[in-house]
Amino acid sequence: MAGIDSFEHRSEQYYMHVDPAIEVLATTTFNAGHAPWVDGVVMPVCGKKRFGQGRVFYSSLGHRAYELDVPEIRTLMTRGMLWAAR
């Protein structure tokens, strides 16, 4: 996450349970536009963990190809995939 500051992005938001073993790398703050009961909820959108000898990287960002035109998302996805591929 070094060098990636907070940024504005509008995309589909997932509400999910999170494995406590995940190191959360990025979060989003929900708004009431979708459902009033989630207004203000802070939810992870990106994380990583080790699984045995393997590595798992997850991001709910990047639903559509144009989202990779956002430099922060492209950097996050590239770094995450490279980390997981080691």
C-alpha positions in Angstrom: 0.0 0.0 0.0 3.1 2.2 0.1 2.4 5.3 -2.0 -1.3 4.7 -2.5 -3.3 7.4 -0.8 -7.1 7.4 -0.3 -9.0 7.9 -3.5 -12.6 8.4 -4.6 -14.1 5.6 -6.7 -17.7 4.6 -7.4 -18.3 0.9 -7.9 -20.5 -2.0 -6.7 -19.9 -2.5 -2.9 -20.0 -5.9 -1.3 -21.1 -6.5 2.3 -19.3 -9.5 3.5 -17.9 -11.4 6.5 -14.2 -11.3 6.8 -11.8 -14.0 7.9 -9.9 -12.6 10.9 -6.7 -14.0 9.5 -6.9 -11.6 6.6 -4.6 -8.5 6.6 -7.0 -5.8 5.4 -5.2 -3.6 2.9 -8.0 -1.2 1.9 -11.5 -0.3 3.0 -14.6 1.5 1.7 -17.2 3.4 3.6 -20.8 2.5 2.5 -23.4 5.2 2.0 -27.2 5.0 2.3 -27.6 5.2 -1.5 -28.0 1.4 -1.7 -29.4 0.5 1.7 -30.0 2.9 4.6 -28.9 0.3 7.2 -25.3 0.2 5.9 -24.8 4.0 5.9 -21.3 4.7 7.3 -20.3 1.0 7.5 -16.5 0.6 6.9 -16.0 -2.6 4.8 -12.8 -4.2 3.6 -12.3 -4.2 -0.2 -8.8 -5.6 -0.4 -6.8 -8.0 1.7 -4.2 -10.7 1.8 -3.4 -13.8 3.8 -1.2 -16.9 3.7 -2.8 -20.3 3.3 -0.4 -23.1 4.0 2.5 -22.5 1.5 0.3 -20.4 -0.7 -0.8 -16.8 -0.7 -4.2 -15.4 -1.2 -4.9 -11.8 -2.5 -8.5 -10.6 -2.7 -10.0 -7.4 -4.2 -13.6 -6.5 -4.8 -12.4 -3.6 -7.0 -12.1 -4.0 -10.7 -15.5 -5.3 -11.8 -15.2 -3.6 -15.1 -12.1 -3.2 -17.3 -12.2 0.6 -17.2 -11.6 0.5 -13.4 -8.0 -0.5 -14.2 -7.6 2.9 -15.7 -7.7 4.3 -12.2 -3.9 4.4 -11.3 -4.5 3.4 -7.6 -6.6 0.4 -8.5 -4.2 -0.7 -11.3 -1.2 -0.4 -8.8 -3.1 -2.3 -6.1 -4.1 -5.1 -8.4 -0.7 -5.5 -9.9 1.1 -5.5 -6.6 -1.5 -7.9 -5.1 -1.2 -10.4 -8.0 2.6 -10.2 -7.9 2.7 -10.8 -4.2 0.3 -13.9 -4.5 2.4 -15.3 -7.4 5.6 -15.5 -5.4 
